[in-house]
Amino acid sequence: MDIKDMARPLDGAGVSAFLRSLPAKPLLLGLGEARHFVGELGELRNEIFRHLVEHEGYRSFAIESDCLMGLVVDDYIATGAGTLDDVMERGFSHNFGASPANRELVRWMRTYNEEHDEKLRFFGFDGPVEYWAHSPRQALTALYALLDGPLPWTRETLDALLGPDDRWANEAAAMDPSQSIGQSAEAQRLRLIADDLVALLDTQAPRLSAQDRERAALYARTATGLLRYHYWMADASPARWPRLSALRDAMMAANLRAVAEQGPALVFGHNLHLQRNKSLMPFGDQLMEWWGAGAITGTHLGDRYAFLASALGAVGDDTPPPDTVEGVLSTLPWDHSLVDARRLAEAVTEPVPRVSHDFRYFPLDPAQLGMIDGVVFLKQVVRLD
């Protein structure tokens, strides 16, 4: 079988044809990154999103960035409040605000909303987590502020239990569990309070506006998720890092299910987070395994979740050998291609796994091609942001 028979140039028509080939119209279309900060992939993503908005009825975009910081971007594209420079600085985590493609995306979404009655939405779907985690203060106090009537705790009680934020956001705790306060008496009590606040939210939901209900639900799952993450940061067992990775992706998956409620959305994040198969990552002397956000989301949404993995050909002098999946895809005549992954899995027999010189690049796993709906392939990467 000719490899060109299962691929086509990556353009709007190809994306629409891909959507029509799926068993159901997805509520979430995941576009994975094989490596962060590939400038050309960000530009292609923007083109895909514009096509989805203009021709396929998509109205939401979600990115692997802090879900609370994402509110800054969503407010900006809705109202124009603030400046683009400020939004890019305060609205993204992981240094994603420095990406020219992300800046152009936010600018375009704001312009679109100025010109159309039906508005676009922006979401971060990651937790407030690096390898270390942020303080739960913002989520807890914002949730508390939305509740009504006499509550068993005062704001002063929460502030006293939270203490200084730098105790929580201690980056050294990522590698040294003894520096985490996640299993302290104060943190344990905050977990119980957060659980009660979530229950109280359910009892008061009818009085809240739709926007307040959406925000309150975000604060609720973020507060409980962060406190749970901090608890396991203080764990010294060998299961610590796999568990933390799984908890982070569970937070992502919960946010993605909330995004799905807003209608069809394009979701952009690392392949490891968005793929359906189990995620594997070397970490020190161990190989971590966990189910990522895409696997969890796919379990809940079924055919309403679709996943396009990305793969890269040559990156500088790092060229894929011809017997790897990326090497086979490099024979395609187009610079950017959209490939039917399941047909590719049937046609490429016994490929050799690629070993990249770039530790930040995660090659396609030949054994998992059947778990992918499609592959966005960039034959050569010229610019890394």
PLY file of the C-alpha trace (Angstrom):
ply
format ascii 1.0
element vertex 385
property float x
property float y
property float z
element edge 384
property int vertex1
property int vertex2
end_header
0.00 0.00 0.00
1.34 3.44 -0.96
1.82 5.64 2.10
0.27 8.54 0.15
-3.04 6.65 -0.01
-3.54 7.11 3.73
-2.40 10.73 3.97
-3.16 14.13 2.53
-1.83 17.69 2.86
-2.77 19.28 6.16
-5.33 21.95 5.31
-8.88 22.91 6.19
-10.42 20.52 3.71
-8.34 17.70 5.14
-9.44 18.48 8.68
-13.10 18.50 7.65
-12.67 15.21 5.79
-11.02 13.73 8.88
-13.96 14.80 11.07
-16.43 13.23 8.62
-14.48 9.94 8.77
-15.03 9.60 12.51
-17.90 7.49 13.91
-19.35 10.54 15.72
-18.77 14.29 15.76
-16.34 14.85 18.66
-17.11 17.19 21.51
-13.36 17.37 22.08
-10.78 17.14 19.32
-7.35 16.65 20.89
-4.30 17.88 18.99
-1.19 16.55 20.68
2.32 17.94 20.87
5.21 15.54 20.52
7.33 18.33 21.95
6.43 21.68 23.52
7.47 24.96 21.87
7.45 23.86 18.23
6.58 27.18 16.61
5.35 25.70 13.33
2.97 23.34 15.13
1.49 26.28 17.02
0.91 28.11 13.73
-0.70 25.02 12.18
-2.88 24.65 15.27
-4.08 28.23 14.83
-4.99 27.54 11.20
-6.84 24.37 12.21
-8.77 26.22 14.93
-9.75 29.05 12.59
-11.07 26.48 10.11
-12.97 24.64 12.84
-14.57 27.90 14.00
-15.48 29.12 10.53
-16.60 25.82 8.98
-17.31 23.24 11.71
-19.07 25.21 14.46
-16.29 25.06 17.05
-16.47 27.78 19.69
-13.95 26.77 22.36
-10.20 26.31 22.64
-8.43 24.59 25.54
-4.70 24.44 26.19
-2.43 22.60 28.63
-2.07 25.62 30.91
-3.21 26.62 34.42
-7.02 26.50 34.51
-7.29 29.49 36.89
-4.86 31.62 34.90
-6.93 30.77 31.82
-9.80 32.82 33.27
-7.70 35.94 32.57
-7.54 35.04 28.87
-11.22 34.09 28.68
-12.22 37.42 30.26
-9.98 39.30 27.82
-11.36 37.70 24.66
-14.89 38.29 26.01
-14.52 41.93 27.07
-11.19 43.27 25.84
-10.36 44.29 29.40
-6.64 44.87 29.97
-3.82 44.70 27.47
-2.62 41.82 25.35
0.84 42.04 26.93
-0.62 41.72 30.42
-2.90 38.85 29.41
-0.03 36.88 27.89
1.97 37.33 31.09
-0.79 36.54 33.59
-2.99 34.18 31.58
-0.61 31.27 30.86
1.55 28.91 32.88
4.65 26.90 31.80
5.99 29.98 29.92
3.37 29.40 27.21
2.54 33.11 27.24
5.88 33.75 25.50
4.81 31.71 22.47
4.19 33.90 19.39
1.57 31.40 18.19
-0.32 31.65 21.49
-0.20 35.44 21.31
-1.59 35.40 17.78
-4.32 32.96 18.82
-5.48 35.22 21.67
-5.40 38.28 19.41
-7.45 36.49 16.75
-10.01 35.19 19.24
-10.50 38.69 20.68
-10.96 40.14 17.18
-13.44 37.39 16.30
-15.52 38.13 19.41
-15.59 41.84 18.56
-17.07 41.01 15.16
-19.50 38.16 15.96
-22.49 37.70 18.25
-21.68 34.05 18.97
-18.60 34.23 21.18
-15.49 32.08 21.45
-14.29 30.70 24.80
-10.76 30.02 26.05
-9.85 27.45 28.72
-6.73 26.27 30.48
-7.19 22.61 31.33
-4.09 21.93 33.45
-4.17 22.28 37.22
-2.12 25.01 38.95
0.73 22.50 38.93
4.28 22.42 37.65
6.16 19.50 39.21
5.47 21.36 42.42
2.03 22.89 43.00
0.58 26.29 43.81
-1.28 27.26 46.95
-4.97 26.32 47.04
-5.77 29.82 48.37
-7.22 31.29 45.16
-9.53 28.36 44.48
-10.64 27.92 48.11
-11.31 31.59 48.84
-13.06 32.18 45.50
-15.32 29.20 46.15
-15.99 30.44 49.69
-16.92 33.90 48.35
-19.59 32.43 46.04
-21.41 30.68 48.88
-24.22 32.36 50.81
-25.51 32.40 54.36
-23.80 31.54 57.64
-20.93 29.14 57.11
-19.15 27.01 59.73
-15.85 28.80 59.01
-14.83 32.40 58.51
-12.50 33.74 55.86
-10.05 34.37 58.70
-10.15 30.65 59.55
-9.21 29.78 55.97
-6.41 32.36 55.91
-4.98 31.08 59.19
-4.99 27.47 57.99
-3.50 28.39 54.61
-0.71 30.49 56.05
1.88 32.04 53.69
1.53 30.91 50.07
5.25 30.24 49.73
4.88 27.30 52.14
2.72 25.62 49.50
4.58 26.77 46.39
7.94 25.53 47.66
9.66 24.20 44.54
12.08 22.16 46.64
9.15 20.01 47.78
8.97 18.52 44.28
12.09 16.45 44.93
12.05 16.41 48.74
8.76 15.21 50.27
9.88 16.30 53.74
9.57 19.94 52.57
5.92 19.55 51.61
3.21 20.70 54.02
0.58 18.60 52.26
0.12 16.19 55.21
0.28 18.81 57.96
-2.60 19.19 60.40
-3.61 22.45 58.67
-3.66 20.83 55.23
-5.66 17.87 56.51
-8.27 20.20 57.98
-8.40 22.21 54.76
-9.17 19.00 52.82
-12.21 18.43 55.05
-13.32 22.05 54.70
-12.93 21.91 50.92
-15.06 18.77 50.82
-17.79 20.52 52.84
-17.61 23.62 50.64
-18.18 21.46 47.56
-21.22 19.88 49.24
-22.56 23.31 50.18
-22.10 24.45 46.60
-24.48 21.73 45.43
-27.12 22.89 47.93
-26.86 26.49 46.67
-26.46 25.88 42.93
-30.05 26.96 42.05
-29.44 30.54 43.20
-26.26 31.00 41.16
-26.08 32.31 37.61
-24.80 29.98 34.90
-21.45 31.80 34.88
-21.13 31.60 38.67
-22.00 27.89 38.63
-19.33 27.27 36.00
-16.72 29.23 37.96
-17.71 27.68 41.28
-17.39 24.18 39.85
-13.92 25.09 38.54
-12.86 26.44 41.92
-14.27 23.38 43.66
-12.46 20.77 41.59
-9.26 22.85 41.62
-9.23 23.29 45.40
-9.88 19.63 46.11
-7.47 18.52 43.38
-4.66 20.77 44.65
-5.06 19.65 48.26
-5.01 16.02 47.15
-1.89 16.69 45.04
-0.14 18.39 47.97
-0.99 15.46 50.24
0.83 13.07 47.92
3.74 15.46 47.47
4.49 14.73 51.13
4.53 10.98 50.48
7.99 9.37 50.45
7.05 6.00 48.91
8.30 4.80 45.49
4.76 5.32 44.15
4.97 9.06 44.76
5.77 10.34 41.25
3.50 7.98 39.29
0.68 8.91 41.65
1.36 12.65 41.29
1.43 12.29 37.49
-1.88 10.42 37.58
-3.49 12.98 39.90
-2.41 15.86 37.67
-3.92 14.15 34.62
-7.10 13.38 36.55
-7.41 17.12 37.23
-6.89 17.77 33.51
-9.55 15.21 32.60
-12.08 16.79 34.97
-11.44 20.17 33.37
-11.79 18.67 29.88
-15.17 17.16 30.73
-16.29 20.64 31.80
-15.00 22.08 28.50
-16.96 19.40 26.62
-20.17 20.78 28.16
-19.57 24.02 26.20
-19.79 22.26 22.83
-17.10 21.20 20.35
-13.63 22.37 21.35
-10.09 22.00 20.07
-7.78 20.80 22.85
-4.02 21.39 22.58
-1.51 19.67 24.86
1.29 17.14 24.96
0.74 13.74 23.35
1.49 12.13 26.74
-1.52 13.88 28.25
-3.97 13.56 25.35
-3.29 10.03 24.07
-5.69 7.16 24.81
-3.05 4.60 25.72
-1.13 4.50 29.00
1.53 7.18 29.33
5.14 6.11 29.88
7.98 8.43 30.82
11.52 7.80 32.08
12.10 9.57 35.39
15.47 9.10 37.02
16.02 5.39 37.40
12.35 4.46 37.03
9.84 4.25 34.18
6.65 5.97 35.25
3.30 4.64 34.01
-0.09 6.29 34.41
-3.36 6.87 32.57
-3.39 10.35 31.09
-6.15 12.89 30.64
-6.99 11.67 27.13
-7.38 8.08 28.28
-9.64 9.17 31.16
-11.63 11.55 28.96
-12.04 8.93 26.25
-13.42 6.52 28.84
-16.13 9.05 29.70
-16.85 10.48 26.23
-16.26 7.45 24.02
-16.49 8.40 20.33
-17.11 12.01 21.29
-13.37 12.31 21.99
-10.94 12.16 19.07
-7.16 12.42 19.14
-4.66 13.66 16.58
-1.09 12.98 17.67
1.71 15.08 16.25
5.02 13.70 15.04
8.15 15.40 13.76
10.57 14.43 11.04
13.92 16.21 10.97
14.62 18.63 13.82
18.00 20.17 13.09
20.44 17.29 12.66
18.08 14.86 14.44
16.73 12.92 11.44
14.52 9.82 11.89
15.94 6.53 10.56
13.97 5.21 7.55
12.65 2.15 9.42
10.90 4.24 12.12
7.32 5.51 11.79
8.63 9.06 11.44
11.11 7.85 8.82
8.29 6.28 6.79
6.20 9.45 7.10
9.17 11.52 5.92
8.70 10.01 2.44
5.41 11.89 2.07
5.62 14.69 -0.52
4.07 17.39 1.71
5.72 19.49 4.40
2.68 19.09 6.67
0.48 16.00 6.41
-2.63 14.55 8.02
-2.39 10.76 8.22
-5.00 8.07 8.96
-3.25 6.43 11.93
-5.19 3.17 11.91
-4.46 2.53 8.22
-0.86 3.46 8.93
-0.74 0.86 11.71
-1.89 -1.82 9.26
0.57 -0.80 6.54
3.75 -0.26 8.56
4.89 -3.66 9.79
7.51 -4.07 12.51
8.81 -0.48 12.58
11.74 0.30 14.83
11.02 2.74 17.70
12.75 6.06 17.12
15.35 7.22 19.61
15.62 11.01 19.47
18.66 13.10 20.39
16.22 15.64 21.85
15.03 14.39 25.27
12.06 16.75 25.03
10.74 14.96 21.94
8.58 11.89 22.49
8.55 9.76 19.31
5.45 7.90 18.21
5.09 4.48 19.79
4.64 2.07 16.83
2.71 -0.35 19.04
0.09 2.28 19.86
-0.78 3.61 16.39
-4.11 1.80 16.51
-5.12 3.92 19.53
-4.71 7.16 17.57
-7.31 8.60 15.18
-4.84 10.56 13.09
-1.31 11.94 12.94
-0.31 15.52 12.15
3.17 15.16 10.67
5.72 17.95 10.19
8.43 16.72 7.83
11.00 19.25 8.99
10.99 21.64 11.93
12.73 24.93 11.28
11.82 26.90 14.40
11.67 25.94 18.05
10.28 28.73 20.26
0 1
1 2
2 3
3 4
4 5
5 6
6 7
7 8
8 9
9 10
10 11
11 12
12 13
13 14
14 15
15 16
16 17
17 18
18 19
19 20
20 21
21 22
22 23
23 24
24 25
25 26
26 27
27 28
28 29
29 30
30 31
31 32
32 33
33 34
34 35
35 36
36 37
37 38
38 39
39 40
40 41
41 42
42 43
43 44
44 45
45 46
46 47
47 48
48 49
49 50
50 51
51 52
52 53
53 54
54 55
55 56
56 57
57 58
58 59
59 60
60 61
61 62
62 63
63 64
64 65
65 66
66 67
67 68
68 69
69 70
70 71
71 72
72 73
73 74
74 75
75 76
76 77
77 78
78 79
79 80
80 81
81 82
82 83
83 84
84 85
85 86
86 87
87 88
88 89
89 90
90 91
91 92
92 93
93 94
94 95
95 96
96 97
97 98
98 99
99 100
100 101
101 102
102 103
103 104
104 105
105 106
106 107
107 108
108 109
109 110
110 111
111 112
112 113
113 114
114 115
115 116
116 117
117 118
118 119
119 120
120 121
121 122
122 123
123 124
124 125
125 126
126 127
127 128
128 129
129 130
130 131
131 132
132 133
133 134
134 135
135 136
136 137
137 138
138 139
139 140
140 141
141 142
142 143
143 144
144 145
145 146
146 147
147 148
148 149
149 150
150 151
151 152
152 153
153 154
154 155
155 156
156 157
157 158
158 159
159 160
160 161
161 162
162 163
163 164
164 165
165 166
166 167
167 168
168 169
169 170
170 171
171 172
172 173
173 174
174 175
175 176
176 177
177 178
178 179
179 180
180 181
181 182
182 183
183 184
184 185
185 186
186 187
187 188
188 189
189 190
190 191
191 192
192 193
193 194
194 195
195 196
196 197
197 198
198 199
199 200
200 201
201 202
202 203
203 204
204 205
205 206
206 207
207 208
208 209
209 210
210 211
211 212
212 213
213 214
214 215
215 216
216 217
217 218
218 219
219 220
220 221
221 222
222 223
223 224
224 225
225 226
226 227
227 228
228 229
229 230
230 231
231 232
232 233
233 234
234 235
235 236
236 237
237 238
238 239
239 240
240 241
241 242
242 243
243 244
244 245
245 246
246 247
247 248
248 249
249 250
250 251
251 252
252 253
253 254
254 255
255 256
256 257
257 258
258 259
259 260
260 261
261 262
262 263
263 264
264 265
265 266
266 267
267 268
268 269
269 270
270 271
271 272
272 273
273 274
274 275
275 276
276 277
277 278
278 279
279 280
280 281
281 282
282 283
283 284
284 285
285 286
286 287
287 288
288 289
289 290
290 291
291 292
292 293
293 294
294 295
295 296
296 297
297 298
298 299
299 300
300 301
301 302
302 303
303 304
304 305
305 306
306 307
307 308
308 309
309 310
310 311
311 312
312 313
313 314
314 315
315 316
316 317
317 318
318 319
319 320
320 321
321 322
322 323
323 324
324 325
325 326
326 327
327 328
328 329
329 330
330 331
331 332
332 333
333 334
334 335
335 336
336 337
337 338
338 339
339 340
340 341
341 342
342 343
343 344
344 345
345 346
346 347
347 348
348 349
349 350
350 351
351 352
352 353
353 354
354 355
355 356
356 357
357 358
358 359
359 360
360 361
361 362
362 363
363 364
364 365
365 366
366 367
367 368
368 369
369 370
370 371
371 372
372 373
373 374
374 375
375 376
376 377
377 378
378 379
379 380
380 381
381 382
382 383
383 384
